[in-house]
Amino acid sequence: MQITDFARAVSQLDPATPRHRDLESVLQIGVGFGNPWYRSQKEHWLGWLGDYHTPGAYSRSQMSPTEARTVYNRINCAPMLFWLCEAAGIADSRLKESFDAVAQLSSGRVASQCAALRRIIPWADVEKVLLQRPEISAIRISEADEAICAARERLREKLGLPLE
């Protein structure tokens, strides 16, 4: 899956899944903790993906890969990953297992938390459930692209980066 298709798929997911907020609370990361630029993990994903082909807010290489798998494997925010898995429809038993694995590392490194989640729910499993969702109509693609652009602009504004 390419990043554009992934971003459009993410834009169709429910931002208000219940368990990811519990994980945010356990880790003290995300909406309501600190001063994140995003209002939901969905917006977090859309801003990240919308700005992916530029150095953007994360000082990425201009040669950033275009595959969603690479992005999933680079994310360093466990609630962001968990929300994606939950909203996409990963099985409850695997969500519980990954939640517990991440929560056990709540005082550890963020990279370790994300690695624990990805050991239980690898990209191939997320991609599979995303690809099983109904195809996005042309109108929904346009709406998705607008949402991605809006999240990207919010991220860039919050960090004082040019909107380009």
Secondary structure, DSSP 8 states (H G I E B T S, - for coil): -BHHHHHHHHHTS-S--HHHHHHHHHHT-STTSS--S-SSHHHHHHHHHHTTTS-GGGT--TT---BHHHHHHH---HHHHHHHHHHHT--HHHHHHHHHHHHTTTTS-HHHHHHHHHHHS-HHHHHHHHHTS----HHHHHHHHHHHHHHHHHHHHHTT----
